Amino acid sequence: MLPLVLVALAGFAAQLVDGSLGMGYGLTSSTLLIAIGLTPALASASVHLAEIGTSAVSGFSHAKLGNVDKKVLLRIAIPGGIGAFLGATVLAGLSTQAARPWASALLFVLGWYVFIRFLLHRTVQLRKGRPGRRLLIPLGLVGGFVDATGGGGWGPVTTPALLATGRMAPARVVGTVNAAEFIVAVSASLGFIVGLGWAAIDLEVLLPLLIGGMLAAPIAAWVAHRLPMRVMGVAVGGMIIFTNSITLTSAFGVPTPVRIGIIITVAVLWLGAVAAVTVQHRRSVARQRTDNLVRQ
Protein backbone atom coordinates (compact mmCIF):
# COMPACT_ATOMS: atom_id res chain seq x y z
CA MET A 1 0.00 0.00 0.00
CA LEU A 2 2.80 2.43 0.89
CA PRO A 3 4.48 2.35 -2.56
CA LEU A 4 1.13 3.25 -4.21
CA VAL A 5 0.73 6.18 -1.82
CA LEU A 6 4.25 7.31 -2.69
CA VAL A 7 3.45 7.09 -6.42
CA ALA A 8 0.33 9.22 -5.88
CA LEU A 9 2.37 11.76 -3.89
CA ALA A 10 4.95 11.80 -6.70
CA GLY A 11 2.20 12.61 -9.21
CA PHE A 12 0.77 15.30 -6.93
CA ALA A 13 4.15 16.97 -6.37
CA ALA A 14 5.09 16.80 -10.06
CA GLN A 15 1.84 18.38 -11.27
CA LEU A 16 2.00 21.05 -8.57
CA VAL A 17 5.39 22.13 -9.97
CA ASP A 18 4.39 21.79 -13.63
CA GLY A 19 0.99 23.46 -13.34
CA SER A 20 2.31 26.47 -11.45
CA LEU A 21 5.67 27.00 -13.22
CA GLY A 22 4.97 25.55 -16.68
CA MET A 23 7.55 22.76 -16.57
CA GLY A 24 8.83 19.88 -14.51
CA TYR A 25 6.16 17.16 -14.61
CA GLY A 26 8.25 14.63 -16.53
CA LEU A 27 11.47 15.46 -14.70
CA THR A 28 9.92 15.57 -11.23
CA SER A 29 7.66 12.52 -11.52
CA SER A 30 10.23 10.33 -13.31
CA THR A 31 12.89 11.20 -10.73
CA LEU A 32 10.57 10.44 -7.82
CA LEU A 33 9.30 7.19 -9.37
CA ILE A 34 12.83 5.92 -10.03
CA ALA A 35 13.81 6.95 -6.49
CA ILE A 36 11.08 4.71 -5.00
CA GLY A 37 12.19 1.71 -7.07
CA LEU A 38 10.65 1.86 -10.59
CA THR A 39 12.75 1.15 -13.67
CA PRO A 40 13.40 4.13 -16.00
CA ALA A 41 11.38 2.50 -18.82
CA LEU A 42 8.33 1.90 -16.64
CA ALA A 43 8.60 5.37 -15.14
CA SER A 44 8.73 7.05 -18.58
CA ALA A 45 5.80 5.10 -20.04
CA SER A 46 3.67 5.70 -16.94
CA VAL A 47 4.46 9.41 -16.88
CA HIS A 48 3.40 9.99 -20.50
CA LEU A 49 0.08 8.18 -20.10
CA ALA A 50 -0.64 9.90 -16.79
CA GLU A 51 0.00 13.26 -18.47
CA ILE A 52 -3.12 12.75 -20.61
CA GLY A 53 -5.34 13.07 -17.54
CA THR A 54 -3.27 15.59 -15.61
CA SER A 55 -2.79 17.92 -18.58
CA ALA A 56 -6.51 17.74 -19.40
CA VAL A 57 -7.49 18.83 -15.89
CA SER A 58 -4.66 21.37 -15.76
CA GLY A 59 -5.58 22.88 -19.13
CA PHE A 60 -9.26 23.10 -18.17
CA SER A 61 -8.41 24.70 -14.81
CA HIS A 62 -6.11 27.26 -16.44
CA ALA A 63 -8.72 28.05 -19.10
CA LYS A 64 -11.40 28.67 -16.46
CA LEU A 65 -9.06 31.16 -14.77
CA GLY A 66 -8.26 32.96 -18.04
CA ASN A 67 -4.67 31.72 -18.26
CA VAL A 68 -4.90 30.26 -21.78
CA ASP A 69 -4.36 32.12 -25.07
CA LYS A 70 -6.46 30.05 -27.49
CA LYS A 71 -4.75 31.28 -30.67
CA VAL A 72 -1.27 30.52 -29.36
CA LEU A 73 -2.58 27.20 -28.03
CA LEU A 74 -3.67 25.98 -31.46
CA ARG A 75 -0.52 27.20 -33.19
CA ILE A 76 1.81 25.37 -30.81
CA ALA A 77 -0.24 22.30 -29.78
CA ILE A 78 -0.76 20.82 -33.26
CA PRO A 79 2.92 20.84 -34.29
CA GLY A 80 3.71 19.72 -30.73
CA GLY A 81 1.51 16.67 -31.20
CA ILE A 82 3.14 15.86 -34.54
CA GLY A 83 6.62 16.16 -33.05
CA ALA A 84 5.65 13.98 -30.07
CA PHE A 85 4.18 11.20 -32.23
CA LEU A 86 7.22 11.16 -34.51
CA GLY A 87 9.53 11.14 -31.52
CA ALA A 88 7.71 8.18 -29.97
CA THR A 89 7.49 6.06 -33.15
CA VAL A 90 9.46 6.74 -36.32
CA LEU A 91 12.34 8.56 -34.64
CA ALA A 92 12.28 6.83 -31.26
CA GLY A 93 15.46 4.94 -32.02
CA LEU A 94 17.53 8.12 -32.27
CA SER A 95 19.41 9.20 -29.17
CA THR A 96 19.11 12.81 -27.99
CA GLN A 97 21.87 12.41 -25.41
CA ALA A 98 24.54 14.08 -27.56
CA ALA A 99 22.37 17.12 -28.24
CA ARG A 100 21.07 17.47 -24.69
CA PRO A 101 24.01 19.50 -23.26
CA TRP A 102 23.75 22.03 -26.10
CA ALA A 103 19.99 22.31 -25.71
CA SER A 104 20.45 22.75 -21.96
CA ALA A 105 23.05 25.46 -22.57
CA LEU A 106 20.59 27.39 -24.74
CA LEU A 107 17.81 27.00 -22.17
CA PHE A 108 20.26 28.03 -19.43
CA VAL A 109 20.92 31.31 -21.26
CA LEU A 110 17.20 31.87 -21.85
CA GLY A 111 16.58 31.17 -18.19
CA TRP A 112 19.03 33.89 -17.15
CA TYR A 113 17.41 36.31 -19.59
CA VAL A 114 13.95 35.69 -18.12
CA PHE A 115 15.27 35.72 -14.54
CA ILE A 116 17.17 39.01 -14.86
CA ARG A 117 14.42 40.69 -16.88
CA PHE A 118 11.78 40.13 -14.20
CA LEU A 119 14.19 40.59 -11.28
CA LEU A 120 15.60 43.98 -12.25
CA HIS A 121 12.53 45.61 -13.78
CA ARG A 122 9.92 46.29 -11.13
CA THR A 123 7.37 47.28 -13.76
CA VAL A 124 7.53 44.77 -16.60
CA GLN A 125 5.89 45.99 -19.82
CA LEU A 126 4.70 43.34 -22.26
CA ARG A 127 5.23 43.85 -25.98
CA LYS A 128 2.15 44.13 -28.19
CA GLY A 129 0.83 41.21 -30.23
CA ARG A 130 1.24 37.45 -29.92
CA PRO A 131 4.17 35.20 -30.78
CA GLY A 132 3.95 34.39 -34.51
CA ARG A 133 3.69 31.11 -36.40
CA ARG A 134 7.37 31.34 -37.42
CA LEU A 135 8.25 30.77 -33.76
CA LEU A 136 5.33 28.64 -32.59
CA ILE A 137 5.35 25.94 -35.28
CA PRO A 138 9.04 24.97 -35.03
CA LEU A 139 8.95 25.45 -31.26
CA GLY A 140 6.02 23.04 -31.01
CA LEU A 141 7.70 20.46 -33.24
CA VAL A 142 10.97 20.58 -31.27
CA GLY A 143 9.21 20.62 -27.90
CA GLY A 144 7.02 17.64 -28.76
CA PHE A 145 9.94 15.67 -30.21
CA VAL A 146 12.18 16.34 -27.19
CA ASP A 147 9.33 15.46 -24.82
CA ALA A 148 8.74 12.06 -26.45
CA THR A 149 12.36 11.04 -27.03
CA GLY A 150 13.79 12.45 -23.82
CA GLY A 151 11.13 11.33 -21.33
CA GLY A 152 9.97 14.91 -20.76
CA GLY A 153 10.83 18.38 -21.97
CA TRP A 154 7.70 20.04 -23.38
CA GLY A 155 7.60 22.68 -20.65
CA PRO A 156 11.35 23.31 -20.36
CA VAL A 157 11.57 23.90 -24.14
CA THR A 158 8.41 25.94 -24.75
CA THR A 159 7.95 27.95 -21.54
CA PRO A 160 11.26 29.89 -21.58
CA ALA A 161 10.99 30.53 -25.34
CA LEU A 162 7.50 32.03 -24.98
CA LEU A 163 8.52 34.08 -21.95
CA ALA A 164 11.57 35.41 -23.79
CA THR A 165 9.35 36.94 -26.51
CA GLY A 166 7.96 39.35 -23.93
CA ARG A 167 4.50 39.14 -25.51
CA MET A 168 2.71 36.98 -22.92
CA ALA A 169 2.37 37.29 -19.15
CA PRO A 170 3.94 34.39 -17.24
CA ALA A 171 0.56 33.05 -16.08
CA ARG A 172 -0.69 32.99 -19.70
CA VAL A 173 2.48 31.22 -20.83
CA VAL A 174 2.15 28.56 -18.13
CA GLY A 175 -1.56 28.05 -18.76
CA THR A 176 -1.17 27.82 -22.54
CA VAL A 177 1.79 25.43 -22.30
CA ASN A 178 -0.13 23.20 -19.87
CA ALA A 179 -3.22 23.14 -22.07
CA ALA A 180 -1.18 22.32 -25.19
CA GLU A 181 0.54 19.51 -23.30
CA PHE A 182 -2.69 17.48 -23.49
CA ILE A 183 -2.29 17.11 -27.28
CA VAL A 184 1.40 16.34 -26.85
CA ALA A 185 0.70 13.70 -24.19
CA VAL A 186 -1.99 11.99 -26.27
CA SER A 187 0.22 11.92 -29.36
CA ALA A 188 3.27 10.63 -27.47
CA SER A 189 1.21 7.96 -25.71
CA LEU A 190 -0.24 6.74 -29.01
CA GLY A 191 3.29 6.52 -30.37
CA PHE A 192 4.50 4.54 -27.36
CA ILE A 193 1.54 2.16 -27.56
CA VAL A 194 2.20 1.58 -31.26
CA GLY A 195 5.88 0.96 -30.59
CA LEU A 196 5.76 -0.89 -27.27
CA GLY A 197 2.21 -2.15 -26.77
CA TRP A 198 0.29 -2.18 -23.51
CA ALA A 199 2.62 -4.75 -21.96
CA ALA A 200 5.01 -2.04 -20.79
CA ILE A 201 2.30 -0.27 -18.77
CA ASP A 202 1.61 -1.14 -15.14
CA LEU A 203 -1.83 0.17 -14.11
CA GLU A 204 -0.90 -0.12 -10.43
CA VAL A 205 1.66 2.61 -11.12
CA LEU A 206 -0.29 4.59 -13.71
CA LEU A 207 -3.54 5.04 -11.75
CA PRO A 208 -2.14 6.51 -8.50
CA LEU A 209 0.24 8.71 -10.54
CA LEU A 210 -2.74 9.94 -12.56
CA ILE A 211 -4.97 10.53 -9.54
CA GLY A 212 -2.28 12.42 -7.63
CA GLY A 213 -1.61 14.67 -10.61
CA MET A 214 -5.28 15.36 -11.30
CA LEU A 215 -5.83 16.39 -7.67
CA ALA A 216 -2.92 18.86 -7.85
CA ALA A 217 -3.85 20.39 -11.24
CA PRO A 218 -6.58 22.84 -10.09
CA ILE A 219 -4.43 23.95 -7.12
CA ALA A 220 -1.43 24.61 -9.36
CA ALA A 221 -3.57 26.58 -11.85
CA TRP A 222 -4.89 28.75 -9.01
CA VAL A 223 -1.33 29.38 -7.76
CA ALA A 224 -0.21 30.44 -11.26
CA HIS A 225 -3.22 32.74 -11.60
CA ARG A 226 -2.70 34.39 -8.21
CA LEU A 227 1.06 34.96 -8.34
CA PRO A 228 2.08 38.51 -9.37
CA MET A 229 3.64 38.64 -12.84
CA ARG A 230 7.09 39.66 -11.57
CA VAL A 231 7.20 36.94 -8.89
CA MET A 232 6.05 34.39 -11.47
CA GLY A 233 8.73 35.46 -13.96
CA VAL A 234 11.53 35.20 -11.41
CA ALA A 235 10.25 31.81 -10.19
CA VAL A 236 10.05 30.37 -13.72
CA GLY A 237 13.41 31.84 -14.78
CA GLY A 238 15.05 30.39 -11.67
CA MET A 239 13.47 27.00 -12.32
CA ILE A 240 14.95 26.98 -15.84
CA ILE A 241 18.41 27.90 -14.52
CA PHE A 242 18.25 25.34 -11.70
CA THR A 243 17.16 22.35 -13.81
CA ASN A 244 19.61 23.06 -16.62
CA SER A 245 22.51 23.66 -14.23
CA ILE A 246 21.96 20.09 -13.02
CA THR A 247 22.01 18.79 -16.60
CA LEU A 248 25.07 20.81 -17.64
CA THR A 249 27.21 19.99 -14.61
CA SER A 250 26.43 16.30 -15.11
CA ALA A 251 27.01 16.33 -18.88
CA PHE A 252 30.41 18.02 -18.62
CA GLY A 253 31.67 15.80 -15.80
CA VAL A 254 31.96 18.42 -13.06
CA PRO A 255 33.32 16.74 -9.89
CA THR A 256 30.57 15.81 -7.45
CA PRO A 257 31.56 18.18 -4.59
CA VAL A 258 31.79 21.12 -7.01
CA ARG A 259 28.55 20.09 -8.71
CA ILE A 260 26.69 19.96 -5.40
CA GLY A 261 28.09 23.36 -4.46
CA ILE A 262 26.96 24.89 -7.77
CA ILE A 263 23.47 23.43 -7.49
CA ILE A 264 23.05 24.59 -3.89
CA THR A 265 24.28 28.08 -4.81
CA VAL A 266 21.83 28.30 -7.72
CA ALA A 267 18.97 27.09 -5.50
CA VAL A 268 19.75 29.65 -2.79
CA LEU A 269 20.02 32.44 -5.39
CA TRP A 270 16.73 31.37 -6.98
CA LEU A 271 14.73 31.08 -3.75
CA GLY A 272 16.28 34.25 -2.34
CA ALA A 273 15.30 36.22 -5.45
CA VAL A 274 11.73 34.90 -5.29
CA ALA A 275 11.52 35.90 -1.63
CA ALA A 276 12.96 39.36 -2.37
CA VAL A 277 10.54 40.21 -5.19
CA THR A 278 7.63 38.84 -3.12
CA VAL A 279 8.52 41.20 -0.26
CA GLN A 280 8.91 44.10 -2.70
CA HIS A 281 5.49 43.33 -4.20
CA ARG A 282 3.82 43.25 -0.79
CA ARG A 283 5.43 46.56 0.18
CA SER A 284 4.28 48.09 -3.10
CA VAL A 285 0.71 46.90 -2.51
CA ALA A 286 0.82 48.22 1.08
CA ARG A 287 2.02 51.64 -0.15
CA GLN A 288 -0.76 51.80 -2.72
CA ARG A 289 -3.34 51.02 -0.06
CA THR A 290 -1.91 53.71 2.22
CA ASP A 291 -1.95 56.26 -0.59
CA ASN A 292 -5.56 55.40 -1.41
CA LEU A 293 -6.59 55.84 2.22
CA VAL A 294 -4.82 59.23 2.36
CA ARG A 295 -6.60 60.40 -0.78
CA GLN A 296 -9.95 59.36 0.63
C-alpha positions in Angstrom: 0.0 0.0 0.0 2.8 2.4 0.9 4.5 2.3 -2.6 1.1 3.3 -4.2 0.7 6.2 -1.8 4.2 7.3 -2.7 3.4 7.1 -6.4 0.3 9.2 -5.9 2.4 11.8 -3.9 4.9 11.8 -6.7 2.2 12.6 -9.2 0.8 15.3 -6.9 4.1 17.0 -6.4 5.1 16.8 -10.1 1.8 18.4 -11.3 2.0 21.0 -8.6 5.4 22.1 -10.0 4.4 21.8 -13.6 1.0 23.5 -13.3 2.3 26.5 -11.4 5.7 27.0 -13.2 5.0 25.6 -16.7 7.6 22.8 -16.6 8.8 19.9 -14.5 6.2 17.2 -14.6 8.2 14.6 -16.5 11.5 15.5 -14.7 9.9 15.6 -11.2 7.7 12.5 -11.5 10.2 10.3 -13.3 12.9 11.2 -10.7 10.6 10.4 -7.8 9.3 7.2 -9.4 12.8 5.9 -10.0 13.8 6.9 -6.5 11.1 4.7 -5.0 12.2 1.7 -7.1 10.6 1.9 -10.6 12.7 1.2 -13.7 13.4 4.1 -16.0 11.4 2.5 -18.8 8.3 1.9 -16.6 8.6 5.4 -15.1 8.7 7.0 -18.6 5.8 5.1 -20.0 3.7 5.7 -16.9 4.5 9.4 -16.9 3.4 10.0 -20.5 0.1 8.2 -20.1 -0.6 9.9 -16.8 0.0 13.3 -18.5 -3.1 12.7 -20.6 -5.3 13.1 -17.5 -3.3 15.6 -15.6 -2.8 17.9 -18.6 -6.5 17.7 -19.4 -7.5 18.8 -15.9 -4.7 21.4 -15.8 -5.6 22.9 -19.1 -9.3 23.1 -18.2 -8.4 24.7 -14.8 -6.1 27.3 -16.4 -8.7 28.1 -19.1 -11.4 28.7 -16.5 -9.1 31.2 -14.8 -8.3 33.0 -18.0 -4.7 31.7 -18.3 -4.9 30.3 -21.8 -4.4 32.1 -25.1 -6.5 30.1 -27.5 -4.7 31.3 -30.7 -1.3 30.5 -29.4 -2.6 27.2 -28.0 -3.7 26.0 -31.5 -0.5 27.2 -33.2 1.8 25.4 -30.8 -0.2 22.3 -29.8 -0.8 20.8 -33.3 2.9 20.8 -34.3 3.7 19.7 -30.7 1.5 16.7 -31.2 3.1 15.9 -34.5 6.6 16.2 -33.0 5.6 14.0 -30.1 4.2 11.2 -32.2 7.2 11.2 -34.5 9.5 11.1 -31.5 7.7 8.2 -30.0 7.5 6.1 -33.1 9.5 6.7 -36.3 12.3 8.6 -34.6 12.3 6.8 -31.3 15.5 4.9 -32.0 17.5 8.1 -32.3 19.4 9.2 -29.2 19.1 12.8 -28.0 21.9 12.4 -25.4 24.5 14.1 -27.6 22.4 17.1 -28.2 21.1 17.5 -24.7 24.0 19.5 -23.3 23.8 22.0 -26.1 20.0 22.3 -25.7 20.5 22.7 -22.0 23.1 25.5 -22.6 20.6 27.4 -24.7 17.8 27.0 -22.2 20.3 28.0 -19.4 20.9 31.3 -21.3 17.2 31.9 -21.8 16.6 31.2 -18.2 19.0 33.9 -17.1 17.4 36.3 -19.6 13.9 35.7 -18.1 15.3 35.7 -14.5 17.2 39.0 -14.9 14.4 40.7 -16.9 11.8 40.1 -14.2 14.2 40.6 -11.3 15.6 44.0 -12.3 12.5 45.6 -13.8 9.9 46.3 -11.1 7.4 47.3 -13.8 7.5 44.8 -16.6 5.9 46.0 -19.8 4.7 43.3 -22.3 5.2 43.8 -26.0 2.2 44.1 -28.2 0.8 41.2 -30.2 1.2 37.5 -29.9 4.2 35.2 -30.8 3.9 34.4 -34.5 3.7 31.1 -36.4 7.4 31.3 -37.4 8.2 30.8 -33.8 5.3 28.6 -32.6 5.3 25.9 -35.3 9.0 25.0 -35.0 8.9 25.5 -31.3 6.0 23.0 -31.0 7.7 20.5 -33.2 11.0 20.6 -31.3 9.2 20.6 -27.9 7.0 17.6 -28.8 9.9 15.7 -30.2 12.2 16.3 -27.2 9.3 15.5 -24.8 8.7 12.1 -26.4 12.4 11.0 -27.0 13.8 12.5 -23.8 11.1 11.3 -21.3 10.0 14.9 -20.8 10.8 18.4 -22.0 7.7 20.0 -23.4 7.6 22.7 -20.6 11.4 23.3 -20.4 11.6 23.9 -24.1 8.4 25.9 -24.8 8.0 27.9 -21.5 11.3 29.9 -21.6 11.0 30.5 -25.3 7.5 32.0 -25.0 8.5 34.1 -21.9 11.6 35.4 -23.8 9.4 36.9 -26.5 8.0 39.3 -23.9 4.5 39.1 -25.5 2.7 37.0 -22.9 2.4 37.3 -19.1 3.9 34.4 -17.2 0.6 33.0 -16.1 -0.7 33.0 -19.7 2.5 31.2 -20.8 2.2 28.6 -18.1 -1.6 28.1 -18.8 -1.2 27.8 -22.5 1.8 25.4 -22.3 -0.1 23.2 -19.9 -3.2 23.1 -22.1 -1.2 22.3 -25.2 0.5 19.5 -23.3 -2.7 17.5 -23.5 -2.3 17.1 -27.3 1.4 16.3 -26.9 0.7 13.7 -24.2 -2.0 12.0 -26.3 0.2 11.9 -29.4 3.3 10.6 -27.5 1.2 8.0 -25.7 -0.2 6.7 -29.0 3.3 6.5 -30.4 4.5 4.5 -27.4 1.5 2.2 -27.6 2.2 1.6 -31.3 5.9 1.0 -30.6 5.8 -0.9 -27.3 2.2 -2.2 -26.8 0.3 -2.2 -23.5 2.6 -4.8 -22.0 5.0 -2.0 -20.8 2.3 -0.3 -18.8 1.6 -1.1 -15.1 -1.8 0.2 -14.1 -0.9 -0.1 -10.4 1.7 2.6 -11.1 -0.3 4.6 -13.7 -3.5 5.0 -11.7 -2.1 6.5 -8.5 0.2 8.7 -10.5 -2.7 9.9 -12.6 -5.0 10.5 -9.5 -2.3 12.4 -7.6 -1.6 14.7 -10.6 -5.3 15.4 -11.3 -5.8 16.4 -7.7 -2.9 18.9 -7.9 -3.8 20.4 -11.2 -6.6 22.8 -10.1 -4.4 24.0 -7.1 -1.4 24.6 -9.4 -3.6 26.6 -11.9 -4.9 28.8 -9.0 -1.3 29.4 -7.8 -0.2 30.4 -11.3 -3.2 32.7 -11.6 -2.7 34.4 -8.2 1.1 35.0 -8.3 2.1 38.5 -9.4 3.6 38.6 -12.8 7.1 39.7 -11.6 7.2 36.9 -8.9 6.1 34.4 -11.5 8.7 35.5 -14.0 11.5 35.2 -11.4 10.2 31.8 -10.2 10.0 30.4 -13.7 13.4 31.8 -14.8 15.0 30.4 -11.7 13.5 27.0 -12.3 14.9 27.0 -15.8 18.4 27.9 -14.5 18.3 25.3 -11.7 17.2 22.3 -13.8 19.6 23.1 -16.6 22.5 23.7 -14.2 22.0 20.1 -13.0 22.0 18.8 -16.6 25.1 20.8 -17.6 27.2 20.0 -14.6 26.4 16.3 -15.1 27.0 16.3 -18.9 30.4 18.0 -18.6 31.7 15.8 -15.8 32.0 18.4 -13.1 33.3 16.7 -9.9 30.6 15.8 -7.5 31.6 18.2 -4.6 31.8 21.1 -7.0 28.6 20.1 -8.7 26.7 20.0 -5.4 28.1 23.4 -4.5 27.0 24.9 -7.8 23.5 23.4 -7.5 23.0 24.6 -3.9 24.3 28.1 -4.8 21.8 28.3 -7.7 19.0 27.1 -5.5 19.7 29.7 -2.8 20.0 32.4 -5.4 16.7 31.4 -7.0 14.7 31.1 -3.8 16.3 34.2 -2.3 15.3 36.2 -5.4 11.7 34.9 -5.3 11.5 35.9 -1.6 13.0 39.4 -2.4 10.5 40.2 -5.2 7.6 38.8 -3.1 8.5 41.2 -0.3 8.9 44.1 -2.7 5.5 43.3 -4.2 3.8 43.2 -0.8 5.4 46.6 0.2 4.3 48.1 -3.1 0.7 46.9 -2.5 0.8 48.2 1.1 2.0 51.6 -0.1 -0.8 51.8 -2.7 -3.3 51.0 -0.1 -1.9 53.7 2.2 -1.9 56.3 -0.6 -5.6 55.4 -1.4 -6.6 55.8 2.2 -4.8 59.2 2.4 -6.6 60.4 -0.8 -10.0 59.4 0.6 
